[in-house]
Amino acid sequence: MKDQRNSPFRHAQEDIQTAREVPDTPQTRAPSYRLAFADDDFLCRDDLRPIRLQLELLKPELLLTEAGIESTVVLFGGARIPAPANAHTARTKTLADLSRYYDEARAFAKAITLRSIARNGGHDVIATGGGPGVMEAGNRGAADAGGRSIGLNIVLPHEQAPNEYVTPGLCFNFHYFAIRKMHFLMRARAIVVFPGGFGTLDEMFEALTLIQTGRMERVPFLLFGRAFWEGVINWNMLAEAGTISEDDLDLFRFVETSAEALDAIDTWDGAGTKRDAIPGR
């Protein structure tokens, strides 16, 4: 973070330390006496939710800006998809078969990161949810290339820790899903979605909706694994029913390999533009 030692004002950290050294009295032990910004109990009150939302939006934004991260390539995908070497431990045959996408995610992230390094390392930085499975593969591929990658982790009731390949200074932890999803998209120059579950579907459809409705610029939007995605979602039926437009099917493209994905990004038509109207409305 920025060095604030040149500020003419006393630093907040100094007052936190001073407050710890005051005489121990009934007054200084009272919760009301704690410095507001250093009082966890106060900050966790329901009334302070708007402040916590602001903090979760602001902290990663400041640190990513200070790290020189100008644009990202976002990888969404299932936490349960194993590396091929661990496919035998998968709970279902389908998960074992999907393990090939771990390698594709890793290869794709490596290729994107090599390009990023060639441009100064601030553009097209790989960003994942920071967890296992496809997310780990994305961060691992960036590490294979000797580059940086971002991990946007979230606190969950069960175990959830960052994978070992996320760049430590670009590893963030969130309480609010909504703010985390904002950070996924705020710098996104491309979105790549691998097979996954509820979380992946949620992230995919929110991003597609923002692009469909013109709230976000068009970016290359790639779905790895046509067979999986067409088995999970009847895209054509949505268009035939009229609940989406035929044109909406052009917002994304199916790919199978990292090479196909790179080519699709390089040849994407309409990237950086916004829709003025939603077809069919």
SERO-4910 file (N, C-alpha, C, O; in steps of 0.05 Angstrom, whole numbers):
BEGIN
 pado doro    nc1    nc2    nc3   cac1   cac2   cac3    cc1    cc2    cc3    oc1    oc2    oc3
  Met    A     17    -24      0      0      0      0     17     25      0     41     24      6
  Lys    A      6     47     -7     21     72     -9     33     80     18     20     76     39
  Asp    A     57     91     17     71    100     41     58    126     50     58    146     36
  Gln    A     47    127     75     34    150     85     52    165    106     42    183    120
  Arg    A     78    158    107     95    171    127     99    200    122    107    215    140
  Asn    A     95    209     97     99    237     91     75    255     97     75    279     93
  Ser    A     53    242    106     29    258    113     35    275    138     50    267    156
  Pro    A     25    300    138     29    317    161     13    309    186     18    319    207
  Phe    A     -5    291    182    -22    283    204    -12    257    217      1    241    205
  Arg    A    -20    254    242    -13    230    257    -26    206    243    -49    206    236
  His    A    -10    184    240    -21    160    227    -40    145    245    -36    143    269
  Ala    A    -61    134    233    -81    119    248    -68     96    263    -76     89    286
  Gln    A    -48     82    251    -35     60    265    -22     68    291    -21     53    310
  Glu    A    -12     93    291      1    103    315    -19    105    338    -14     98    361
  Asp    A    -43    115    331    -63    118    352    -74     91    361    -81     88    384
  Ile    A    -75     71    343    -83     44    352    -63     34    373    -72     23    393
  Gln    A    -37     38    368    -17     28    387    -19     44    413    -17     32    435
  Thr    A    -22     70    411    -24     87    435    -49     79    452    -47     78    476
  Ala    A    -71     73    438    -95     65    453    -92     39    468   -105     34    488
  Arg    A    -73     22    459    -68     -3    473    -52      1    498    -51    -16    516
  Glu    A    -38     24    500    -20     29    522    -31     47    544    -17     54    562
  Val    A    -57     54    542    -69     71    562    -72     56    588    -73     31    588
  Pro    A    -75     70    611    -79     56    636   -105     39    635   -124     46    622
  Asp    A   -104     16    649   -127     -2    650   -146      8    671   -141      5    695
  Thr    A   -169     19    662   -189     29    680   -216     20    670   -218     11    647
  Pro    A   -237     22    686   -264     15    676   -271     31    652   -286     21    634
  Gln    A   -262     55    650   -269     72    627   -255     62    601   -268     60    580
  Thr    A   -229     56    604   -215     48    580   -222     19    571   -218     12    548
  Arg    A   -233      3    590   -242    -24    582   -269    -24    569   -277    -44    557
  Ala    A   -284     -2    571   -311     -1    561   -310     -2    530   -294     12    518
  Pro    A   -328    -17    517   -329    -18    488   -332      9    475   -322     14    453
  Ser    A   -346     27    488   -350     54    477   -324     69    473   -322     88    457
  Tyr    A   -303     62    488   -277     76    487   -259     68    464   -240     81    457
  Arg    A   -266     45    452   -249     35    430   -250     54    406   -271     66    400
  Leu    A   -228     57    392   -228     72    367   -247     58    348   -246     34    344
  Ala    A   -264     74    336   -286     62    319   -274     45    297   -285     23    291
  Phe    A   -253     54    283   -242     39    260   -226     15    268   -219     -1    252
  Ala    A   -220     12    295   -205    -11    305   -222    -29    322   -212    -46    337
  Asp    A   -248    -25    321   -267    -40    338   -282    -60    321   -301    -53    307
  Asp    A   -273    -85    322   -286   -106    305   -315   -110    312   -332   -113    294
  Asp    A   -322   -109    338   -350   -113    345   -368    -91    334   -390    -96    325
  Phe    A   -358    -66    334   -373    -44    322   -376    -47    292   -397    -43    281
  Leu    A   -354    -54    279   -354    -56    249   -372    -79    240   -382    -78    217
  Cys    A   -377    -98    257   -393   -121    249   -423   -118    256   -439   -136    251
  Arg    A   -431    -95    267   -459    -90    272   -475    -89    245   -464    -81    225
  Asp    A   -500    -97    247   -517    -96    223   -518    -67    211   -519    -64    187
  Asp    A   -518    -47    229   -520    -20    220   -496    -11    202   -498      7    187
  Leu    A   -474    -26    205   -449    -19    191   -446    -34    165   -425    -32    152
  Arg    A   -466    -49    157   -464    -64    132   -456    -46    108   -439    -54     92
  Pro    A   -468    -23    105   -460     -6     82   -430      1     82   -418      2     61
  Ile    A   -419      4    106   -390     10    108   -374    -14    100   -353    -12     86
  Arg    A   -382    -38    109   -368    -62    102   -369    -67     72   -349    -76     60
  Leu    A   -392    -62     59   -394    -65     30   -374    -46     16   -360    -54     -3
  Gln    A   -372    -22     26   -353     -3     15   -324    -12     18   -308    -10     -1
  Leu    A   -318    -23     41   -291    -32     46   -283    -55     28   -261    -56     17
  Glu    A   -302    -74     23   -296    -97      6   -294    -88    -23   -279   -100    -38
  Leu    A   -308    -67    -31   -304    -56    -58   -278    -41    -60   -264    -44    -81
  Leu    A   -271    -26    -39   -248     -8    -41   -221    -22    -38   -202    -16    -52
  Lys    A   -219    -41    -19   -193    -53    -13   -181    -67    -38   -158    -60    -45
  Pro    A   -195    -85    -51   -183    -98    -74   -178    -78    -97   -158    -80   -111
  Glu    A   -196    -59   -100   -192    -39   -121   -166    -23   -118   -151    -19   -137
  Leu    A   -161    -14    -93   -137      1    -88   -112    -16    -92    -93     -7   -105
  Leu    A   -113    -40    -82    -89    -57    -83    -83    -67   -112    -60    -68   -120
  Leu    A   -104    -72   -127   -100    -80   -155    -90    -57   -172    -72    -60   -189
  Thr    A   -100    -33   -166    -90     -9   -180    -60     -4   -173    -44      1   -191
  Glu    A    -54     -7   -147    -26     -3   -139     -7    -24   -150     17    -19   -154
  Ala    A    -18    -48   -156     -2    -69   -167      0    -67   -198     14    -83   -211
  Gly    A    -13    -46   -209    -12    -42   -238    -28    -61   -254    -22    -65   -278
  Ile    A    -49    -72   -243    -67    -90   -257    -87    -74   -273   -105    -61   -262
  Glu    A    -84    -74   -300   -102    -58   -317   -125    -73   -329   -147    -62   -332
  Ser    A   -121    -98   -335   -142   -115   -346   -138   -144   -338   -116   -152   -331
  Thr    A   -159   -159   -338   -158   -188   -330   -171   -206   -350   -188   -197   -366
  Val    A   -164   -231   -349   -178   -252   -363   -189   -270   -341   -173   -282   -326
  Val    A   -215   -273   -340   -228   -286   -317   -234   -315   -324   -245   -321   -345
  Leu    A   -227   -333   -305   -233   -361   -308   -254   -369   -287   -248   -367   -263
  Phe    A   -277   -378   -295   -296   -390   -277   -296   -420   -282   -291   -429   -304
  Gly    A   -302   -436   -262   -304   -465   -266   -305   -480   -239   -301   -468   -218
  Gly    A   -312   -505   -241   -318   -521   -218   -294   -526   -199   -272   -532   -208
  Ala    A   -300   -524   -173   -280   -530   -153   -275   -560   -150   -255   -569   -139
  Arg    A   -294   -576   -160   -293   -605   -156   -279   -620   -179   -276   -644   -178
  Ile    A   -272   -606   -200   -259   -619   -223   -229   -624   -215   -215   -605   -210
  Pro    A   -221   -649   -215   -194   -656   -206   -173   -653   -228   -180   -653   -252
  Ala    A   -148   -651   -220   -127   -654   -240   -127   -682   -251   -135   -700   -236
  Pro    A   -119   -686   -276   -120   -714   -287   -106   -735   -269   -115   -757   -268
  Ala    A    -84   -727   -256    -70   -746   -239    -87   -755   -215    -82   -776   -204
  Asn    A   -107   -739   -209   -125   -746   -186   -153   -754   -195   -171   -756   -179
  Ala    A   -156   -759   -221   -183   -765   -232   -194   -790   -219   -219   -793   -216
  His    A   -177   -809   -210   -187   -834   -198   -201   -829   -171   -215   -846   -161
  Thr    A   -196   -805   -160   -209   -799   -134   -236   -785   -137   -249   -780   -117
  Ala    A   -243   -778   -162   -268   -764   -167   -292   -780   -158   -292   -804   -160
  Arg    A   -313   -766   -148   -336   -780   -137   -354   -791   -159   -370   -809   -154
  Thr    A   -351   -781   -184   -368   -792   -206   -350   -795   -230   -329   -783   -233
  Lys    A   -359   -812   -249   -344   -816   -274   -344   -790   -290   -324   -784   -303
  Thr    A   -366   -776   -289   -367   -751   -304   -346   -731   -295   -332   -718   -311
  Leu    A   -342   -728   -269   -322   -711   -258   -294   -720   -267   -277   -704   -273
  Ala    A   -290   -747   -267   -264   -757   -275   -259   -750   -305   -237   -743   -312
  Asp    A   -280   -753   -321   -277   -746   -350   -272   -716   -354   -258   -708   -372
  Leu    A   -284   -700   -336   -280   -671   -339   -253   -662   -331   -245   -639   -335
  Ser    A   -237   -680   -319   -210   -672   -310   -192   -662   -332   -173   -648   -327
  Arg    A   -199   -669   -357   -183   -660   -380   -184   -629   -381   -165   -616   -392
  Tyr    A   -205   -617   -371   -208   -588   -372   -190   -574   -352   -184   -551   -354
  Tyr    A   -180   -589   -332   -160   -578   -314   -135   -571   -330   -124   -550   -327
  Asp    A   -127   -590   -346   -103   -586   -363   -107   -564   -383    -89   -548   -389
  Glu    A   -132   -562   -395   -137   -541   -414   -137   -514   -400   -127   -494   -412
  Ala    A   -148   -512   -376   -148   -487   -362   -119   -479   -355   -112   -455   -357
  Arg    A   -104   -498   -347    -76   -492   -340    -60   -482   -365    -45   -463   -363
  Ala    A    -64   -496   -388    -50   -489   -412    -59   -461   -422    -43   -445   -430
  Phe    A    -85   -456   -420    -96   -430   -429    -84   -408   -412    -75   -388   -422
  Ala    A    -85   -411   -386    -75   -391   -367    -45   -386   -372    -36   -363   -370
  Lys    A    -30   -407   -377     -1   -403   -383      3   -386   -408     19   -368   -408
  Ala    A    -12   -392   -429     -9   -378   -454    -17   -349   -451     -4   -331   -461
  Ile    A    -39   -344   -437    -48   -316   -433    -28   -301   -416    -22   -277   -422
  Thr    A    -16   -314   -396      3   -300   -379     29   -294   -394     41   -273   -389
  Leu    A     38   -312   -411     62   -306   -427     57   -282   -445     75   -265   -448
  Arg    A     33   -279   -456     26   -255   -471     26   -231   -453     36   -209   -461
  Ser    A     15   -234   -429     14   -212   -410     42   -202   -403     47   -178   -402
  Ile    A     60   -220   -397     87   -213   -390    100   -198   -413    115   -179   -408
  Ala    A     95   -206   -438    107   -193   -461     97   -164   -463    110   -147   -477
  Arg    A     74   -158   -451     63   -130   -453     68   -113   -429     60    -90   -428
  Asn    A     82   -123   -409     90   -110   -384     77   -122   -359     83   -114   -337
  Gly    A     60   -142   -363     49   -157   -340     25   -145   -327     15   -156   -308
  Gly    A     16   -122   -337     -7   -109   -325    -34   -114   -339    -55   -109   -328
  His    A    -32   -124   -363    -56   -130   -379    -62   -160   -379    -43   -176   -379
  Asp    A    -87   -167   -381    -96   -195   -384    -85   -213   -363    -76   -235   -369
  Val    A    -85   -204   -338    -76   -220   -316    -98   -240   -309   -122   -233   -307
  Ile    A    -91   -265   -305   -111   -286   -299   -123   -281   -272   -109   -275   -252
  Ala    A   -150   -282   -271   -165   -279   -246   -183   -303   -242   -199   -309   -260
  Thr    A   -182   -316   -219   -199   -338   -213   -212   -334   -185   -206   -314   -171
  Gly    A   -228   -353   -177   -240   -352   -150   -220   -360   -129   -226   -360   -105
  Gly    A   -196   -368   -137   -175   -374   -117   -176   -401   -104   -159   -407    -87
  Gly    A   -197   -417   -110   -200   -442    -97   -188   -466   -112   -169   -462   -128
  Pro    A   -198   -490   -107   -187   -514   -120   -199   -518   -148   -213   -501   -159
  Gly    A   -194   -541   -160   -206   -549   -185   -196   -531   -208   -172   -526   -211
  Val    A   -215   -522   -225   -208   -505   -248   -195   -480   -239   -177   -470   -252
  Met    A   -203   -469   -216   -191   -444   -206   -161   -449   -201   -144   -432   -208
  Glu    A   -154   -471   -188   -126   -477   -183   -111   -480   -209    -89   -471   -211
  Ala    A   -124   -493   -229   -111   -497   -254   -104   -470   -267    -82   -467   -279
  Gly    A   -122   -450   -265   -117   -424   -277    -93   -410   -263    -75   -400   -277
  Asn    A    -93   -410   -237    -71   -397   -223    -45   -412   -227    -23   -401   -228
  Arg    A    -47   -438   -229    -23   -455   -234    -11   -449   -261     13   -448   -264
  Gly    A    -28   -446   -281    -18   -440   -308     -3   -414   -309     18   -411   -322
  Ala    A    -14   -394   -294      0   -368   -293     27   -371   -279     47   -359   -288
  Ala    A     28   -387   -258     53   -392   -244     73   -407   -262     97   -401   -261
  Asp    A     63   -426   -278     80   -440   -297     95   -420   -316    117   -425   -324
  Ala    A     80   -399   -323     92   -379   -341    110   -359   -327    123   -342   -340
  Gly    A    111   -360   -300    127   -342   -285    114   -315   -281    127   -295   -276
  Gly    A     87   -314   -284     72   -289   -281     55   -288   -256     54   -307   -240
  Arg    A     41   -266   -254     23   -262   -231     -6   -271   -238    -13   -273   -262
  Ser    A    -21   -277   -217    -50   -283   -221    -65   -275   -196    -54   -274   -174
  Ile    A    -90   -270   -200   -108   -260   -178   -126   -283   -168   -134   -300   -184
  Gly    A   -131   -283   -142   -150   -302   -130   -170   -287   -113   -162   -273    -94
  Leu    A   -195   -289   -120   -216   -276   -105   -231   -297    -89   -251   -308    -98
  Asn    A   -221   -302    -66   -232   -323    -48   -256   -312    -33   -261   -288    -33
  Ile    A   -271   -330    -21   -294   -322     -4   -297   -340     20   -291   -364     18
  Val    A   -306   -329     42   -309   -344     66   -334   -362     63   -356   -351     58
  Leu    A   -331   -388     67   -353   -407     65   -355   -423     91   -336   -425    105
  Pro    A   -379   -434     96   -382   -450    121   -364   -474    122   -355   -482    144
  His    A   -358   -486     99   -339   -508     99   -312   -498     91   -308   -474     87
  Glu    A   -292   -515     90   -265   -506     85   -263   -492     58   -273   -502     38
  Gln    A   -249   -470     58   -244   -456     33   -219   -439     38   -219   -419     52
  Ala    A   -197   -447     25   -172   -433     28   -161   -428      0   -167   -443    -19
  Pro    A   -145   -407     -3   -133   -402    -29   -115   -425    -38   -101   -437    -21
  Asn    A   -115   -430    -64    -96   -450    -73    -68   -439    -73    -64   -414    -72
  Glu    A    -48   -456    -74    -20   -447    -69     -8   -432    -92     14   -422    -90
  Tyr    A    -23   -430   -115    -11   -417   -138    -19   -388   -142     -9   -374   -160
  Val    A    -38   -378   -126    -46   -350   -127    -22   -332   -119     -9   -339    -99
  Thr    A    -18   -310   -133      3   -291   -124     -5   -280    -97    -27   -268    -95
  Pro    A     11   -284    -76      2   -276    -49     -8   -247    -46    -28   -243    -33
  Gly    A      5   -228    -59     -4   -201    -57    -28   -194    -73    -39   -172    -71
  Leu    A    -38   -214    -89    -62   -210   -105    -84   -230    -96   -101   -237   -112
  Cys    A    -82   -239    -72   -101   -258    -61   -120   -243    -42   -111   -232    -22
  Phe    A   -146   -244    -47   -165   -229    -32   -186   -248    -20   -192   -269    -31
  Asn    A   -198   -239      2   -219   -254     16   -244   -237     19   -242   -214     27
  Phe    A   -267   -248     13   -292   -233     13   -312   -246     31   -312   -270     37
  His    A   -329   -228     42   -353   -236     56   -378   -235     38   -396   -252     41
  Tyr    A   -378   -215     20   -402   -211      4   -398   -222    -25   -379   -213    -39
  Phe    A   -415   -241    -32   -413   -252    -59   -416   -230    -80   -402   -230   -101
  Ala    A   -435   -211    -76   -440   -191    -96   -416   -174   -102   -410   -168   -125
  Ile    A   -401   -166    -81   -378   -149    -86   -356   -165    -99   -341   -155   -116
  Arg    A   -354   -190    -91   -334   -208   -104   -339   -210   -134   -321   -208   -150
  Lys    A   -365   -213   -142   -371   -215   -170   -366   -189   -185   -359   -190   -208
  Met    A   -370   -167   -172   -363   -141   -184   -333   -140   -191   -326   -131   -213
  His    A   -317   -149   -172   -288   -149   -178   -279   -168   -200   -260   -163   -214
  Phe    A   -294   -190   -203   -288   -207   -226   -291   -192   -252   -275   -197   -271
  Leu    A   -311   -175   -254   -318   -163   -280   -307   -135   -284   -307   -126   -307
  Met    A   -299   -121   -264   -291    -93   -267   -268    -89   -286   -267    -68   -299
  Arg    A   -250   -108   -288   -227   -106   -305   -227   -127   -327   -207   -130   -342
  Ala    A   -248   -142   -330   -248   -166   -348   -246   -158   -377   -263   -142   -387
  Arg    A   -227   -169   -391   -225   -165   -420   -234   -190   -435   -239   -190   -459
  Ala    A   -237   -212   -420   -248   -237   -431   -257   -254   -408   -246   -253   -386
  Ile    A   -278   -270   -413   -289   -288   -393   -290   -316   -404   -300   -321   -425
  Val    A   -278   -334   -389   -276   -362   -398   -288   -380   -376   -281   -379   -353
  Val    A   -308   -396   -385   -323   -411   -366   -319   -441   -371   -325   -451   -393
  Phe    A   -310   -455   -351   -307   -484   -353   -330   -498   -339   -345   -485   -324
  Pro    A   -334   -524   -343   -356   -538   -329   -355   -533   -299   -333   -532   -287
  Gly    A   -378   -531   -287   -380   -526   -259   -408   -529   -248   -426   -539   -262
  Gly    A   -412   -521   -223   -438   -524   -210   -453   -498   -207   -451   -480   -223
  Phe    A   -468   -496   -184   -484   -473   -179   -468   -447   -181   -477   -427   -193
  Gly    A   -445   -447   -168   -429   -422   -167   -420   -413   -195   -422   -390   -201
  Thr    A   -411   -433   -211   -403   -426   -238   -427   -416   -255   -424   -397   -270
  Leu    A   -450   -430   -252   -474   -421   -267   -482   -393   -259   -489   -377   -276
  Asp    A   -480   -387   -233   -487   -361   -223   -469   -339   -235   -479   -319   -245
  Glu    A   -443   -344   -234   -424   -325   -245   -428   -321   -275   -427   -299   -285
  Met    A   -432   -344   -289   -435   -343   -318   -460   -327   -326   -458   -309   -343
  Phe    A   -483   -333   -314   -508   -319   -322   -508   -290   -314   -520   -273   -328
  Glu    A   -496   -283   -291   -495   -255   -284   -479   -239   -304   -487   -217   -313
  Ala    A   -456   -250   -313   -439   -236   -332   -454   -235   -359   -453   -214   -373
  Leu    A   -467   -256   -368   -481   -256   -393   -504   -236   -392   -509   -222   -412
  Thr    A   -518   -234   -369   -540   -215   -367   -530   -186   -369   -543   -170   -382
  Leu    A   -508   -180   -357   -497   -153   -358   -489   -146   -387   -494   -123   -396
  Ile    A   -479   -165   -402   -472   -160   -430   -497   -158   -447   -500   -140   -464
  Gln    A   -516   -176   -442   -541   -177   -458   -556   -150   -455   -567   -140   -475
  Thr    A   -556   -139   -431   -572   -115   -426   -556    -89   -430   -566    -68   -425
  Gly    A   -531    -92   -440   -516    -68   -446   -504    -54   -421   -494    -32   -423
  Arg    A   -505    -68   -399   -493    -56   -374   -463    -60   -373   -449    -49   -356
  Met    A   -453    -77   -391   -425    -83   -392   -417    -86   -421   -433    -95   -438
  Glu    A   -393    -78   -428   -383    -80   -455   -381   -110   -463   -377   -127   -446
  Arg    A   -384   -115   -489   -380   -142   -499   -351   -149   -497   -333   -134   -503
  Val    A   -346   -173   -487   -319   -184   -486   -320   -213   -497   -342   -225   -497
  Pro    A   -298   -224   -505   -298   -252   -512   -309   -269   -489   -300   -266   -466
  Phe    A   -329   -286   -495   -342   -301   -474   -343   -330   -483   -358   -337   -501
  Leu    A   -326   -346   -471   -321   -373   -481   -330   -394   -461   -325   -392   -437
  Leu    A   -344   -415   -471   -353   -437   -454   -337   -462   -463   -340   -472   -486
  Phe    A   -321   -472   -446   -306   -496   -451   -324   -521   -448   -336   -524   -427
  Gly    A   -326   -537   -469   -341   -562   -466   -369   -561   -476   -388   -560   -460
  Arg    A   -373   -560   -502   -400   -558   -514   -418   -580   -503   -441   -575   -496
  Ala    A   -409   -605   -502   -426   -627   -494   -436   -623   -465   -460   -627   -460
  Phe    A   -419   -613   -448   -428   -608   -420   -449   -586   -420   -470   -590   -408
  Trp    A   -443   -564   -432   -461   -541   -430   -487   -545   -445   -508   -535   -436
  Glu    A   -487   -559   -467   -512   -565   -481   -528   -587   -466   -552   -589   -469
  Gly    A   -514   -603   -450   -528   -623   -434   -541   -610   -410   -562   -619   -400
  Val    A   -529   -589   -399   -539   -575   -375   -561   -555   -382   -581   -552   -368
  Ile    A   -558   -541   -405   -576   -519   -412   -584   -522   -441   -568   -526   -459
  Asn    A   -610   -521   -446   -621   -522   -473   -622   -494   -484   -643   -480   -482
  Trp    A   -600   -484   -494   -597   -457   -503   -617   -450   -526   -630   -430   -526
  Asn    A   -619   -469   -545   -636   -464   -568   -666   -463   -560   -681   -448   -572
  Met    A   -673   -478   -539   -701   -477   -530   -708   -449   -518   -730   -439   -522
  Leu    A   -688   -437   -504   -692   -410   -494   -698   -391   -516   -716   -374   -514
  Ala    A   -683   -394   -538   -688   -376   -561   -714   -382   -575   -729   -364   -583
  Glu    A   -720   -408   -578   -745   -416   -591   -769   -407   -575   -790   -400   -586
  Ala    A   -767   -408   -549   -789   -400   -531   -792   -369   -531   -813   -359   -523
  Gly    A   -771   -355   -540   -773   -326   -541   -764   -313   -515   -766   -288   -512
  Thr    A   -755   -329   -495   -746   -317   -470   -719   -303   -473   -712   -287   -457
  Ile    A   -704   -311   -494   -680   -296   -502   -683   -293   -532   -699   -306   -545
  Ser    A   -666   -276   -544   -666   -271   -572   -647   -290   -586   -628   -299   -573
  Glu    A   -651   -296   -611   -631   -312   -626   -604   -298   -625   -583   -311   -624
  Asp    A   -604   -271   -626   -579   -257   -625   -564   -261   -599   -539   -258   -598
  Asp    A   -578   -268   -578   -565   -272   -552   -547   -297   -553   -528   -299   -537
  Leu    A   -552   -315   -571   -535   -339   -573   -508   -332   -585   -490   -348   -584
  Asp    A   -505   -308   -596   -480   -299   -607   -462   -286   -585   -440   -278   -591
  Leu    A   -473   -283   -561   -457   -270   -540   -435   -288   -529   -416   -278   -516
  Phe    A   -437   -314   -535   -416   -333   -526   -409   -352   -548   -423   -354   -568
  Arg    A   -387   -367   -543   -378   -386   -563   -367   -410   -548   -355   -408   -527
  Phe    A   -373   -434   -559   -362   -459   -548   -334   -464   -558   -328   -460   -582
  Val    A   -316   -473   -540   -289   -482   -548   -283   -507   -533   -295   -514   -513
  Glu    A   -262   -521   -543   -254   -546   -530   -225   -546   -520   -218   -561   -502
  Thr    A   -209   -530   -532   -181   -530   -526   -171   -501   -520   -184   -482   -527
  Ser    A   -148   -500   -507   -136   -474   -502   -129   -459   -528   -131   -435   -529
  Ala    A   -120   -474   -548   -113   -462   -574   -138   -449   -586   -137   -427   -597
  Glu    A   -161   -463   -585   -186   -452   -596   -193   -427   -581   -203   -408   -592
  Ala    A   -190   -428   -555   -197   -405   -538   -181   -380   -545   -191   -358   -547
  Leu    A   -155   -384   -548   -137   -362   -556   -145   -350   -583   -146   -325   -586
  Asp    A   -151   -367   -602   -159   -358   -628   -186   -343   -627   -189   -322   -640
  Ala    A   -204   -353   -610   -230   -339   -607   -227   -311   -595   -240   -293   -604
  Ile    A   -210   -309   -576   -205   -283   -564   -193   -263   -584   -201   -240   -585
  Asp    A   -175   -273   -601   -161   -256   -620   -179   -248   -643   -175   -227   -656
  Thr    A   -200   -263   -648   -218   -258   -671   -246   -249   -663   -264   -249   -680
  Trp    A   -250   -243   -637   -276   -237   -627   -288   -212   -640   -275   -191   -639
  Asp    A   -312   -214   -651   -325   -191   -664   -341   -175   -643   -357   -187   -628
  Gly    A   -337   -149   -643   -353   -132   -626   -343   -128   -598   -356   -116   -582
  Ala    A   -318   -138   -592   -307   -134   -566   -304   -104   -560   -295    -89   -577
  Gly    A   -311    -96   -536   -309    -68   -527   -332    -51   -534   -332    -27   -529
  Thr    A   -353    -62   -546   -377    -47   -553   -400    -54   -533   -398    -75   -520
  Lys    A   -420    -37   -532   -443    -42   -515   -468    -43   -533   -470    -29   -553
  Arg    A   -488    -58   -524   -513    -58   -537   -529    -34   -530   -530    -26   -507
  Asp    A   -542    -21   -550   -559      1   -544   -587     -8   -537   -603      6   -524
  Ala    A   -594    -32   -546   -621    -43   -541   -619    -73   -539   -600    -85   -549
  Ile    A   -639    -84   -526   -639   -114   -523   -657   -125   -545   -680   -118   -547
  Pro    A   -646   -142   -563   -662   -153   -584   -687   -167   -574   -685   -182   -554
  Gly    A   -709   -163   -587   -734   -176   -579   -751   -160   -560   -773   -168   -552
  Arg    A   -740   -136   -551   -756   -119   -533   -763    -93   -547   -776    -76   -535
***
